[in-house]
Amino acid sequence: MADQAFVTLATNDNYAKGAMVLGRSLRNHKTSRKLVVMIGPHVSNPSRTVLQHIFDEVKLVDLLDSRDATHLAMLKRPDLGVTFTKLHCWTLTQFTKCVFMDADTMVLANVDELFDREELSAAPDPGWPDCFNSGVFVFRPSNETHGQLLTYCTEHGSFDGGDQGVLNGFFSDWATADISKHLPFIYNLSSIAIYSYLPAFKQYGANAKVVHFLGQTKPWSYTYDTKGKRLMGDVQDPCMHPTYLLMWWEIYSTAVLPMLFKEFGDQPFHSGCVAVENGDGKAAGLHHNVPSISSEERKQMWEQGQADYMGIDCFDNIQKKLDSFLK
């Protein structure tokens, strides 16, 4: 199946971690298709090297930005502007059919059967089911379609400021034209839907094949105790499900992190992992590989909704900083 591929996108090192876990999860479940990751210029060289170990192709692309501050503000997600870069996936014309998956998704089973679907196949969005969620979709690469999408962006913009608004506008007949292009929800299970309709999750959740960590808080926003195999702090985000989060961190800590350590070497990077000894609160092992970052870098992370509130940016640390100013 050399002419078909799973495709994802990483615009920075955080989303690169997500892409690495997604790629490993696809490999773990024995996909027969190629794996391709598009990366932006802000992905570091060590992360690029790790991606090259996991994916068949790593393609550097230019960042596209909707610059639609008004609609992005309505979503309270200014970071979504760069997701327009996702539209580059239509330029991968060496493939006849692809499945795009956001870097904040993870597969729970083999999903190669998605390639039996046609463009544009996607699952309904939990917030407005007459729209499809653009975190997982089947498409056919085409330079003509890519050009038409860019023209549509120029003439119509996006009703939500992100790629999902563009794609739903462009493929506007998805809701009514062909039911075979409606993917079952198990191919794009958003964690928020688990809690909004818990009985359905209990009934059908065991059949889920793809989980999608929607929202600002991503799996890599947490800190993971590699000894206790648990998330640090109180996991209360309604957009997350602890079982899937732990699955994500297990793949990351065992299959991805060793490669990151090797490639970063002595360079500092935020691993997100600590090894906590038996209940004494002392950290060991991986803790020294979680260095401090500059104030400017932390400011940028906060502005992008990527505060490490389970780690360096936890409430206790913020309180200590405030107390130091009051002394």
Phi and psi in degrees as GROMACS dihedral restraints (atoms count N, CA, C in turn):
[ dihedral_restraints ]
;  ai    aj    ak    al  type     phi  dphi    fc
    3     4     5     6     1   -68.5    20    10
    4     5     6     7     1   -15.6    20    10
    6     7     8     9     1   -98.3    20    10
    7     8     9    10     1    13.1    20    10
    9    10    11    12     1  -130.5    20    10
   10    11    12    13     1   147.4    20    10
   12    13    14    15     1  -152.7    20    10
   13    14    15    16     1   148.2    20    10
   15    16    17    18     1   -84.9    20    10
   16    17    18    19     1   137.1    20    10
   18    19    20    21     1  -128.0    20    10
   19    20    21    22     1   139.5    20    10
   21    22    23    24     1  -139.1    20    10
   22    23    24    25     1   178.9    20    10
   24    25    26    27     1  -139.3    20    10
   25    26    27    28     1   135.0    20    10
   27    28    29    30     1  -130.8    20    10
   28    29    30    31     1   118.8    20    10
   30    31    32    33     1   -97.2    20    10
   31    32    33    34     1   -12.2    20    10
   33    34    35    36     1  -153.6    20    10
   34    35    36    37     1   179.5    20    10
   36    37    38    39     1   -66.3    20    10
   37    38    39    40     1   -31.2    20    10
   39    40    41    42     1   -64.9    20    10
   40    41    42    43     1   -48.5    20    10
   42    43    44    45     1   -70.3    20    10
   43    44    45    46     1   -23.7    20    10
   45    46    47    48     1   -63.4    20    10
   46    47    48    49     1   -38.0    20    10
   48    49    50    51     1   -60.1    20    10
   49    50    51    52     1   -43.2    20    10
   51    52    53    54     1   -61.7    20    10
   52    53    54    55     1   -42.6    20    10
   54    55    56    57     1   -63.2    20    10
   55    56    57    58     1   -37.6    20    10
   57    58    59    60     1   -62.9    20    10
   58    59    60    61     1   -44.6    20    10
   60    61    62    63     1   -66.4    20    10
   61    62    63    64     1   -42.4    20    10
   63    64    65    66     1   -58.4    20    10
   64    65    66    67     1   -47.4    20    10
   66    67    68    69     1   -60.7    20    10
   67    68    69    70     1   -43.2    20    10
   69    70    71    72     1   -65.3    20    10
   70    71    72    73     1   -38.7    20    10
   72    73    74    75     1   -65.9    20    10
   73    74    75    76     1   -37.2    20    10
   75    76    77    78     1   -65.3    20    10
   76    77    78    79     1   -42.2    20    10
   78    79    80    81     1   -64.0    20    10
   79    80    81    82     1   -42.6    20    10
   81    82    83    84     1   -59.2    20    10
   82    83    84    85     1   -31.6    20    10
   84    85    86    87     1   -99.7    20    10
   85    86    87    88     1    21.8    20    10
   87    88    89    90     1    61.4    20    10
   88    89    90    91     1    44.3    20    10
   90    91    92    93     1   -63.2    20    10
   91    92    93    94     1   146.2    20    10
   93    94    95    96     1   -98.7    20    10
   94    95    96    97     1     0.1    20    10
   96    97    98    99     1   -97.0    20    10
   97    98    99   100     1   163.4    20    10
   99   100   101   102     1   -70.9    20    10
  100   101   102   103     1   155.9    20    10
  102   103   104   105     1  -117.9    20    10
  103   104   105   106     1   127.3    20    10
  105   106   107   108     1  -127.8    20    10
  106   107   108   109     1   135.9    20    10
  108   109   110   111     1  -124.9    20    10
  109   110   111   112     1   127.9    20    10
  111   112   113   114     1   -91.3    20    10
  112   113   114   115     1   135.6    20    10
  114   115   116   117     1  -127.0    20    10
  115   116   117   118     1   149.6    20    10
  117   118   119   120     1   -89.7    20    10
  118   119   120   121     1   169.7    20    10
  120   121   122   123     1   -66.3    20    10
  121   122   123   124     1   -13.8    20    10
  123   124   125   126     1   -87.1    20    10
  124   125   126   127     1    -1.5    20    10
  126   127   128   129     1   -77.6    20    10
  127   128   129   130     1   125.4    20    10
  129   130   131   132     1   -67.5    20    10
  130   131   132   133     1   159.8    20    10
  132   133   134   135     1   -61.3    20    10
  133   134   135   136     1   -42.7    20    10
  135   136   137   138     1   -60.1    20    10
  136   137   138   139     1   -40.4    20    10
  138   139   140   141     1   -66.2    20    10
  139   140   141   142     1   -36.7    20    10
  141   142   143   144     1   -62.1    20    10
  142   143   144   145     1   -40.9    20    10
  144   145   146   147     1   -64.0    20    10
  145   146   147   148     1   -42.6    20    10
  147   148   149   150     1   -62.8    20    10
  148   149   150   151     1   -42.2    20    10
  150   151   152   153     1   -60.0    20    10
  151   152   153   154     1   -36.3    20    10
  153   154   155   156     1   -65.7    20    10
  154   155   156   157     1   -28.1    20    10
  156   157   158   159     1   -73.1    20    10
  157   158   159   160     1   -28.6    20    10
  159   160   161   162     1   -95.6    20    10
  160   161   162   163     1   -39.6    20    10
  162   163   164   165     1  -100.3    20    10
  163   164   165   166     1   154.0    20    10
  165   166   167   168     1   -74.7    20    10
  166   167   168   169     1   -28.8    20    10
  168   169   170   171     1  -145.5    20    10
  169   170   171   172     1   132.5    20    10
  171   172   173   174     1  -116.4    20    10
  172   173   174   175     1   116.5    20    10
  174   175   176   177     1  -115.6    20    10
  175   176   177   178     1   119.6    20    10
  177   178   179   180     1   -78.4    20    10
  178   179   180   181     1   128.3    20    10
  180   181   182   183     1  -128.9    20    10
  181   182   183   184     1   156.7    20    10
  183   184   185   186     1   -75.8    20    10
  184   185   186   187     1   148.8    20    10
  186   187   188   189     1   -79.9    20    10
  187   188   189   190     1   130.1    20    10
  189   190   191   192     1  -104.4    20    10
  190   191   192   193     1   139.4    20    10
  192   193   194   195     1  -130.6    20    10
  193   194   195   196     1   131.1    20    10
  195   196   197   198     1   -68.1    20    10
  196   197   198   199     1   -25.7    20    10
  198   199   200   201     1    52.4    20    10
  199   200   201   202     1    26.8    20    10
  201   202   203   204     1  -100.1    20    10
  202   203   204   205     1    76.6    20    10
  204   205   206   207     1   -64.2    20    10
  205   206   207   208     1   -33.3    20    10
  207   208   209   210     1   -63.9    20    10
  208   209   210   211     1   -52.6    20    10
  210   211   212   213     1   -71.3    20    10
  211   212   213   214     1   -34.8    20    10
  213   214   215   216     1   -65.0    20    10
  214   215   216   217     1   -34.4    20    10
  216   217   218   219     1   -65.7    20    10
  217   218   219   220     1   -34.2    20    10
  219   220   221   222     1   -62.3    20    10
  220   221   222   223     1   -35.5    20    10
  222   223   224   225     1   -81.5    20    10
  223   224   225   226     1   -12.2    20    10
  225   226   227   228     1    57.4    20    10
  226   227   228   229     1    34.8    20    10
  228   229   230   231     1  -136.7    20    10
  229   230   231   232     1    70.0    20    10
  231   232   233   234     1   -62.3    20    10
  232   233   234   235     1   -20.1    20    10
  234   235   236   237     1   -69.3    20    10
  235   236   237   238     1   -14.8    20    10
  237   238   239   240     1   -75.9    20    10
  238   239   240   241     1   -10.9    20    10
  240   241   242   243     1   -55.5    20    10
  241   242   243   244     1   -42.0    20    10
  243   244   245   246     1   -72.5    20    10
  244   245   246   247     1    -8.5    20    10
  246   247   248   249     1   -69.2    20    10
  247   248   249   250     1   -10.7    20    10
  249   250   251   252     1   -58.8    20    10
  250   251   252   253     1   -23.2    20    10
  252   253   254   255     1   -58.2    20    10
  253   254   255   256     1   -23.5    20    10
  255   256   257   258     1   -55.8    20    10
  256   257   258   259     1   -28.3    20    10
  258   259   260   261     1   -63.4    20    10
  259   260   261   262     1   -18.5    20    10
  261   262   263   264     1   -60.4    20    10
  262   263   264   265     1   -18.9    20    10
  264   265   266   267     1   -61.2    20    10
  265   266   267   268     1   -24.9    20    10
  267   268   269   270     1   -71.8    20    10
  268   269   270   271     1   -10.5    20    10
  270   271   272   273     1   -87.3    20    10
  271   272   273   274     1    -1.1    20    10
  273   274   275   276     1   -81.6    20    10
  274   275   276   277     1    61.7    20    10
  276   277   278   279     1   -76.0    20    10
  277   278   279   280     1    -0.7    20    10
  279   280   281   282     1   -72.0    20    10
  280   281   282   283     1    -9.4    20    10
  282   283   284   285     1  -112.8    20    10
  283   284   285   286     1   147.3    20    10
  285   286   287   288     1   -89.1    20    10
  286   287   288   289     1   -27.4    20    10
  288   289   290   291     1  -152.4    20    10
  289   290   291   292     1   143.0    20    10
  291   292   293   294     1  -139.0    20    10
  292   293   294   295     1   160.1    20    10
  294   295   296   297     1  -119.8    20    10
  295   296   297   298     1   117.3    20    10
  297   298   299   300     1   -86.7    20    10
  298   299   300   301     1   137.0    20    10
  300   301   302   303     1  -135.7    20    10
  301   302   303   304     1   127.1    20    10
  303   304   305   306     1   -59.8    20    10
  304   305   306   307     1   153.7    20    10
  306   307   308   309     1   -69.6    20    10
  307   308   309   310     1   -10.7    20    10
  309   310   311   312     1  -100.4    20    10
  310   311   312   313     1    27.2    20    10
  312   313   314   315     1  -110.9    20    10
  313   314   315   316     1   164.3    20    10
  315   316   317   318     1  -150.2    20    10
  316   317   318   319     1   134.3    20    10
  318   319   320   321     1   -89.8    20    10
  319   320   321   322     1   143.5    20    10
  321   322   323   324     1  -108.6    20    10
  322   323   324   325     1    -7.2    20    10
  324   325   326   327     1  -161.8    20    10
  325   326   327   328     1   168.9    20    10
  327   328   329   330     1   -64.8    20    10
  328   329   330   331     1   133.1    20    10
  330   331   332   333     1  -125.4    20    10
  331   332   333   334     1    25.2    20    10
  333   334   335   336     1   -60.3    20    10
  334   335   336   337     1   -21.1    20    10
  336   337   338   339     1   -65.0    20    10
  337   338   339   340     1   -13.3    20    10
  339   340   341   342     1   -61.1    20    10
  340   341   342   343     1   -25.4    20    10
  342   343   344   345     1   -73.0    20    10
  343   344   345   346     1    -6.4    20    10
  345   346   347   348     1   -77.9    20    10
  346   347   348   349     1   -13.1    20    10
  348   349   350   351     1   -87.2    20    10
  349   350   351   352     1   166.4    20    10
  351   352   353   354     1  -111.2    20    10
  352   353   354   355     1   166.5    20    10
  354   355   356   357     1   -70.0    20    10
  355   356   357   358     1   139.7    20    10
  357   358   359   360     1  -102.9    20    10
  358   359   360   361     1   110.6    20    10
  360   361   362   363     1  -101.8    20    10
  361   362   363   364     1   133.3    20    10
  363   364   365   366     1  -159.6    20    10
  364   365   366   367     1   164.9    20    10
  366   367   368   369     1   -92.1    20    10
  367   368   369   370     1   152.3    20    10
  369   370   371   372     1   -63.4    20    10
  370   371   372   373     1   147.7    20    10
  372   373   374   375     1   -79.4    20    10
  373   374   375   376     1   135.0    20    10
  375   376   377   378     1   -65.0    20    10
  376   377   378   379     1   -23.8    20    10
  378   379   380   381     1   -79.5    20    10
  379   380   381   382     1   -30.8    20    10
  381   382   383   384     1  -153.5    20    10
  382   383   384   385     1    90.3    20    10
  384   385   386   387     1   -61.0    20    10
  385   386   387   388     1   -16.0    20    10
  387   388   389   390     1   -78.1    20    10
  388   389   390   391     1    -5.1    20    10
  390   391   392   393     1  -104.9    20    10
  391   392   393   394     1   149.6    20    10
  393   394   395   396     1   -93.4    20    10
  394   395   396   397     1   152.1    20    10
  396   397   398   399     1   -86.3    20    10
  397   398   399   400     1   129.6    20    10
  399   400   401   402     1   -88.9    20    10
  400   401   402   403     1    16.2    20    10
  402   403   404   405     1   -76.1    20    10
  403   404   405   406     1   -24.7    20    10
  405   406   407   408     1  -142.4    20    10
  406   407   408   409     1   122.3    20    10
  408   409   410   411     1  -155.3    20    10
  409   410   411   412     1   151.8    20    10
  411   412   413   414     1   -97.0    20    10
  412   413   414   415     1   134.1    20    10
  414   415   416   417     1  -148.2    20    10
  415   416   417   418     1   165.4    20    10
  417   418   419   420     1  -114.8    20    10
  418   419   420   421     1   115.1    20    10
  420   421   422   423     1   -56.0    20    10
  421   422   423   424     1   138.4    20    10
  423   424   425   426     1  -164.2    20    10
  424   425   426   427     1   125.3    20    10
  426   427   428   429     1   -65.0    20    10
  427   428   429   430     1   -31.6    20    10
  429   430   431   432     1   -65.3    20    10
  430   431   432   433     1   -47.0    20    10
  432   433   434   435     1   -62.5    20    10
  433   434   435   436     1   -40.9    20    10
  435   436   437   438     1   -58.9    20    10
  436   437   438   439     1   -45.6    20    10
  438   439   440   441     1   -62.6    20    10
  439   440   441   442     1   -40.3    20    10
  441   442   443   444     1   -65.3    20    10
  442   443   444   445     1   -37.3    20    10
  444   445   446   447     1   -64.4    20    10
  445   446   447   448     1   -42.8    20    10
  447   448   449   450     1   -65.2    20    10
  448   449   450   451     1   -38.8    20    10
  450   451   452   453     1   -63.3    20    10
  451   452   453   454     1   -42.7    20    10
  453   454   455   456     1   -60.4    20    10
  454   455   456   457     1   -41.9    20    10
  456   457   458   459     1   -59.3    20    10
  457   458   459   460     1   -43.9    20    10
  459   460   461   462     1   -65.8    20    10
  460   461   462   463     1   -41.0    20    10
  462   463   464   465     1   -85.7    20    10
  463   464   465   466     1   -31.2    20    10
  465   466   467   468     1  -121.1    20    10
  466   467   468   469     1   -20.2    20    10
  468   469   470   471     1    68.6    20    10
  469   470   471   472     1  -152.7    20    10
  471   472   473   474     1  -132.1    20    10
  472   473   474   475     1   133.7    20    10
  474   475   476   477     1   -71.1    20    10
  475   476   477   478     1   -16.4    20    10
  477   478   479   480     1  -117.5    20    10
  478   479   480   481     1     3.5    20    10
  480   481   482   483     1    84.1    20    10
  481   482   483   484     1    -7.4    20    10
  483   484   485   486     1  -120.2    20    10
  484   485   486   487     1  -175.4    20    10
  486   487   488   489     1   -65.6    20    10
  487   488   489   490     1   -30.9    20    10
  489   490   491   492     1   -63.7    20    10
  490   491   492   493     1   -38.7    20    10
  492   493   494   495     1   -65.3    20    10
  493   494   495   496     1   -40.7    20    10
  495   496   497   498     1   -63.6    20    10
  496   497   498   499     1   -50.4    20    10
  498   499   500   501     1   -66.0    20    10
  499   500   501   502     1   -37.6    20    10
  501   502   503   504     1   -69.1    20    10
  502   503   504   505     1   -33.1    20    10
  504   505   506   507     1   -69.4    20    10
  505   506   507   508     1   -41.2    20    10
  507   508   509   510     1   -71.1    20    10
  508   509   510   511     1   -46.7    20    10
  510   511   512   513     1   -96.5    20    10
  511   512   513   514     1    61.8    20    10
  513   514   515   516     1   -72.7    20    10
  514   515   516   517     1   -14.7    20    10
  516   517   518   519     1   -95.5    20    10
  517   518   519   520     1     9.9    20    10
  519   520   521   522     1   -54.9    20    10
  520   521   522   523     1   -41.1    20    10
  522   523   524   525     1   -67.8    20    10
  523   524   525   526     1   -24.7    20    10
  525   526   527   528     1  -126.2    20    10
  526   527   528   529     1   -19.1    20    10
  528   529   530   531     1   -80.8    20    10
  529   530   531   532     1   -44.2    20    10
  531   532   533   534     1  -149.8    20    10
  532   533   534   535     1   105.6    20    10
  534   535   536   537     1   -64.3    20    10
  535   536   537   538     1   -22.3    20    10
  537   538   539   540     1   -67.4    20    10
  538   539   540   541     1   -14.6    20    10
  540   541   542   543     1   -92.1    20    10
  541   542   543   544     1     4.5    20    10
  543   544   545   546     1   -92.9    20    10
  544   545   546   547     1   105.7    20    10
  546   547   548   549     1   -72.1    20    10
  547   548   549   550     1   141.4    20    10
  549   550   551   552     1   -57.2    20    10
  550   551   552   553     1   148.7    20    10
  552   553   554   555     1   -61.8    20    10
  553   554   555   556     1   -21.1    20    10
  555   556   557   558     1   -65.6    20    10
  556   557   558   559     1   -14.2    20    10
  558   559   560   561     1   -91.0    20    10
  559   560   561   562     1    -0.5    20    10
  561   562   563   564     1  -158.9    20    10
  562   563   564   565     1    62.3    20    10
  564   565   566   567     1   -77.4    20    10
  565   566   567   568     1   109.5    20    10
  567   568   569   570     1   -85.7    20    10
  568   569   570   571     1   136.1    20    10
  570   571   572   573     1   -59.8    20    10
  571   572   573   574     1   -32.1    20    10
  573   574   575   576     1   -63.5    20    10
  574   575   576   577     1   -30.7    20    10
  576   577   578   579     1   -70.2    20    10
  577   578   579   580     1   -24.7    20    10
  579   580   581   582     1   -58.7    20    10
  580   581   582   583     1   -41.7    20    10
  582   583   584   585     1   -89.6    20    10
  583   584   585   586     1   -23.1    20    10
  585   586   587   588     1   -78.9    20    10
  586   587   588   589     1   -22.1    20    10
  588   589   590   591     1  -144.1    20    10
  589   590   591   592     1    68.2    20    10
  591   592   593   594     1   -59.1    20    10
  592   593   594   595     1   -40.3    20    10
  594   595   596   597     1   -58.3    20    10
  595   596   597   598     1   -38.8    20    10
  597   598   599   600     1   -66.6    20    10
  598   599   600   601     1   -38.5    20    10
  600   601   602   603     1   -63.0    20    10
  601   602   603   604     1   -41.2    20    10
  603   604   605   606     1   -64.7    20    10
  604   605   606   607     1   -32.7    20    10
  606   607   608   609     1   -77.8    20    10
  607   608   609   610     1   -42.8    20    10
  609   610   611   612     1  -115.9    20    10
  610   611   612   613     1    -9.8    20    10
  612   613   614   615     1   -58.0    20    10
  613   614   615   616     1   -31.3    20    10
  615   616   617   618     1   -65.0    20    10
  616   617   618   619     1   -18.4    20    10
  618   619   620   621     1   -89.3    20    10
  619   620   621   622     1    -2.4    20    10
  621   622   623   624     1   -59.3    20    10
  622   623   624   625     1   138.9    20    10
  624   625   626   627     1  -115.8    20    10
  625   626   627   628     1   -23.2    20    10
  627   628   629   630     1  -138.1    20    10
  628   629   630   631     1   129.2    20    10
  630   631   632   633     1  -108.0    20    10
  631   632   633   634     1   140.6    20    10
  633   634   635   636     1  -122.1    20    10
  634   635   636   637     1   116.7    20    10
  636   637   638   639     1   -86.0    20    10
  637   638   639   640     1    79.7    20    10
  639   640   641   642     1   -70.4    20    10
  640   641   642   643     1   159.7    20    10
  642   643   644   645     1    99.6    20    10
  643   644   645   646     1   175.2    20    10
  645   646   647   648     1   -70.3    20    10
  646   647   648   649     1   -37.0    20    10
  648   649   650   651     1   -82.4    20    10
  649   650   651   652     1   120.7    20    10
  651   652   653   654     1  -109.3    20    10
  652   653   654   655     1   166.3    20    10
  654   655   656   657     1   -53.4    20    10
  655   656   657   658     1   -38.9    20    10
  657   658   659   660     1   -74.5    20    10
  658   659   660   661     1    -1.6    20    10
  660   661   662   663     1   -77.5    20    10
  661   662   663   664     1   -14.9    20    10
  663   664   665   666     1   -94.3    20    10
  664   665   666   667     1   175.2    20    10
  666   667   668   669     1  -117.5    20    10
  667   668   669   670     1   140.3    20    10
  669   670   671   672     1  -120.4    20    10
  670   671   672   673     1   130.4    20    10
  672   673   674   675     1   -88.1    20    10
  673   674   675   676     1   109.1    20    10
  675   676   677   678     1   -73.7    20    10
  676   677   678   679     1   -23.7    20    10
  678   679   680   681     1   -76.8    20    10
  679   680   681   682     1   -50.5    20    10
  681   682   683   684     1   -83.1    20    10
  682   683   684   685     1    -7.9    20    10
  684   685   686   687     1    51.1    20    10
  685   686   687   688     1    54.7    20    10
  687   688   689   690     1  -145.0    20    10
  688   689   690   691     1   157.9    20    10
  690   691   692   693     1   -80.3    20    10
  691   692   693   694     1   139.4    20    10
  693   694   695   696     1   -80.6    20    10
  694   695   696   697     1   136.3    20    10
  696   697   698   699     1    89.8    20    10
  697   698   699   700     1  -173.8    20    10
  699   700   701   702     1   -98.0    20    10
  700   701   702   703     1   113.6    20    10
  702   703   704   705     1   -87.0    20    10
  703   704   705   706     1   100.4    20    10
  705   706   707   708     1  -121.7    20    10
  706   707   708   709     1     1.3    20    10
  708   709   710   711     1   -62.0    20    10
  709   710   711   712     1   120.8    20    10
  711   712   713   714     1   -66.8    20    10
  712   713   714   715     1   -12.2    20    10
  714   715   716   717     1   -90.3    20    10
  715   716   717   718     1     5.3    20    10
  717   718   719   720     1  -122.0    20    10
  718   719   720   721     1   154.4    20    10
  720   721   722   723     1  -124.8    20    10
  721   722   723   724     1   121.9    20    10
  723   724   725   726     1   -53.9    20    10
  724   725   726   727     1   -38.1    20    10
  726   727   728   729     1   -60.9    20    10
  727   728   729   730     1   -45.9    20    10
  729   730   731   732     1   -71.6    20    10
  730   731   732   733     1   -35.2    20    10
  732   733   734   735     1   -61.2    20    10
  733   734   735   736     1   -44.7    20    10
  735   736   737   738     1   -64.5    20    10
  736   737   738   739     1   -36.8    20    10
  738   739   740   741     1   -62.8    20    10
  739   740   741   742     1   -42.6    20    10
  741   742   743   744     1   -60.0    20    10
  742   743   744   745     1   -48.1    20    10
  744   745   746   747     1   -68.9    20    10
  745   746   747   748     1   -29.6    20    10
  747   748   749   750     1   -65.8    20    10
  748   749   750   751     1   -43.7    20    10
  750   751   752   753     1   -64.2    20    10
  751   752   753   754     1   -46.0    20    10
  753   754   755   756     1   -61.6    20    10
  754   755   756   757     1   -48.3    20    10
  756   757   758   759     1   -71.9    20    10
  757   758   759   760     1   -29.6    20    10
  759   760   761   762     1   -96.4    20    10
  760   761   762   763     1   -36.8    20    10
  762   763   764   765     1  -106.6    20    10
  763   764   765   766     1   -22.7    20    10
  765   766   767   768     1  -105.3    20    10
  766   767   768   769     1   -48.5    20    10
  768   769   770   771     1   -57.4    20    10
  769   770   771   772     1   -42.1    20    10
  771   772   773   774     1   -57.0    20    10
  772   773   774   775     1   -37.0    20    10
  774   775   776   777     1   -69.3    20    10
  775   776   777   778     1   -38.2    20    10
  777   778   779   780     1   -64.2    20    10
  778   779   780   781     1   -44.1    20    10
  780   781   782   783     1   -57.0    20    10
  781   782   783   784     1   -43.5    20    10
  783   784   785   786     1   -63.8    20    10
  784   785   786   787     1   -43.6    20    10
  786   787   788   789     1   -78.1    20    10
  787   788   789   790     1   -36.3    20    10
  789   790   791   792     1   -76.0    20    10
  790   791   792   793     1   -28.3    20    10
  792   793   794   795     1    56.8    20    10
  793   794   795   796     1  -122.3    20    10
  795   796   797   798     1   -85.0    20    10
  796   797   798   799     1    -4.3    20    10
  798   799   800   801     1   -72.2    20    10
  799   800   801   802     1   137.2    20    10
  801   802   803   804     1   -72.5    20    10
  802   803   804   805     1   142.0    20    10
  804   805   806   807     1  -155.7    20    10
  805   806   807   808     1   158.3    20    10
  807   808   809   810     1   -90.6    20    10
  808   809   810   811     1   103.0    20    10
  810   811   812   813     1   -75.4    20    10
  811   812   813   814     1   -31.0    20    10
  813   814   815   816     1    84.1    20    10
  814   815   816   817     1    -2.9    20    10
  816   817   818   819     1  -112.7    20    10
  817   818   819   820     1   144.6    20    10
  819   820   821   822     1  -133.6    20    10
  820   821   822   823     1   157.6    20    10
  822   823   824   825     1  -117.2    20    10
  823   824   825   826     1   105.2    20    10
  825   826   827   828     1   -95.0    20    10
  826   827   828   829     1   128.7    20    10
  828   829   830   831     1   -68.9    20    10
  829   830   831   832     1   173.1    20    10
  831   832   833   834     1   -59.4    20    10
  832   833   834   835     1    83.9    20    10
  834   835   836   837     1    68.0    20    10
  835   836   837   838     1     4.7    20    10
  837   838   839   840     1   -93.1    20    10
  838   839   840   841     1     0.9    20    10
  840   841   842   843     1    79.9    20    10
  841   842   843   844     1    -1.9    20    10
  843   844   845   846     1   -88.5    20    10
  844   845   846   847     1   138.8    20    10
  846   847   848   849     1   -99.1    20    10
  847   848   849   850     1   145.1    20    10
  849   850   851   852     1  -142.5    20    10
  850   851   852   853     1  -179.4    20    10
  852   853   854   855     1    68.8    20    10
  853   854   855   856     1   -99.8    20    10
  855   856   857   858     1   -84.8    20    10
  856   857   858   859     1    -7.6    20    10
  858   859   860   861     1   -59.4    20    10
  859   860   861   862     1   -37.4    20    10
  861   862   863   864     1   -69.7    20    10
  862   863   864   865     1   -10.7    20    10
  864   865   866   867     1   -91.6    20    10
  865   866   867   868     1    10.0    20    10
  867   868   869   870     1  -113.4    20    10
  868   869   870   871     1    80.4    20    10
  870   871   872   873     1   -78.6    20    10
  871   872   873   874     1   166.6    20    10
  873   874   875   876     1   -73.0    20    10
  874   875   876   877     1   153.6    20    10
  876   877   878   879     1  -116.4    20    10
  877   878   879   880     1   164.7    20    10
  879   880   881   882     1   -68.8    20    10
  880   881   882   883     1   159.7    20    10
  882   883   884   885     1   -60.5    20    10
  883   884   885   886     1   -37.3    20    10
  885   886   887   888     1   -67.4    20    10
  886   887   888   889     1   -40.0    20    10
  888   889   890   891     1   -65.1    20    10
  889   890   891   892     1   -41.0    20    10
  891   892   893   894     1   -65.1    20    10
  892   893   894   895     1   -39.4    20    10
  894   895   896   897     1   -60.3    20    10
  895   896   897   898     1   -44.9    20    10
  897   898   899   900     1   -62.7    20    10
  898   899   900   901     1   -40.2    20    10
  900   901   902   903     1   -64.3    20    10
  901   902   903   904     1   -41.6    20    10
  903   904   905   906     1   -61.3    20    10
  904   905   906   907     1   -45.8    20    10
  906   907   908   909     1   -64.0    20    10
  907   908   909   910     1   -27.2    20    10
  909   910   911   912     1   -91.8    20    10
  910   911   912   913     1     7.1    20    10
  912   913   914   915     1    73.4    20    10
  913   914   915   916     1    27.4    20    10
  915   916   917   918     1  -117.4    20    10
  916   917   918   919     1    31.7    20    10
  918   919   920   921     1   -62.9    20    10
  919   920   921   922     1   137.9    20    10
  921   922   923   924     1   -88.0    20    10
  922   923   924   925     1    67.5    20    10
  924   925   926   927     1   -74.2    20    10
  925   926   927   928     1    -6.2    20    10
  927   928   929   930     1   -94.3    20    10
  928   929   930   931     1    -8.1    20    10
  930   931   932   933     1  -125.6    20    10
  931   932   933   934     1  -111.8    20    10
  933   934   935   936     1   -62.6    20    10
  934   935   936   937     1   -28.3    20    10
  936   937   938   939     1  -100.4    20    10
  937   938   939   940     1    21.5    20    10
  939   940   941   942     1   -66.5    20    10
  940   941   942   943     1   164.5    20    10
  942   943   944   945     1   -58.9    20    10
  943   944   945   946     1   -42.4    20    10
  945   946   947   948     1   -60.6    20    10
  946   947   948   949     1   -40.7    20    10
  948   949   950   951     1   -69.0    20    10
  949   950   951   952     1   -38.3    20    10
  951   952   953   954     1   -64.4    20    10
  952   953   954   955     1   -42.0    20    10
  954   955   956   957     1   -62.2    20    10
  955   956   957   958     1   -42.4    20    10
  957   958   959   960     1   -61.3    20    10
  958   959   960   961     1   -40.1    20    10
  960   961   962   963     1   -65.0    20    10
  961   962   963   964     1   -42.0    20    10
  963   964   965   966     1   -64.5    20    10
  964   965   966   967     1   -42.5    20    10
  966   967   968   969     1   -60.7    20    10
  967   968   969   970     1   -36.1    20    10
  969   970   971   972     1   -66.1    20    10
  970   971   972   973     1   -31.2    20    10
  972   973   974   975     1   -74.0    20    10
  973   974   975   976     1   -25.0    20    10
  975   976   977   978     1   -87.0    20    10
  976   977   978   979     1   -12.6    20    10
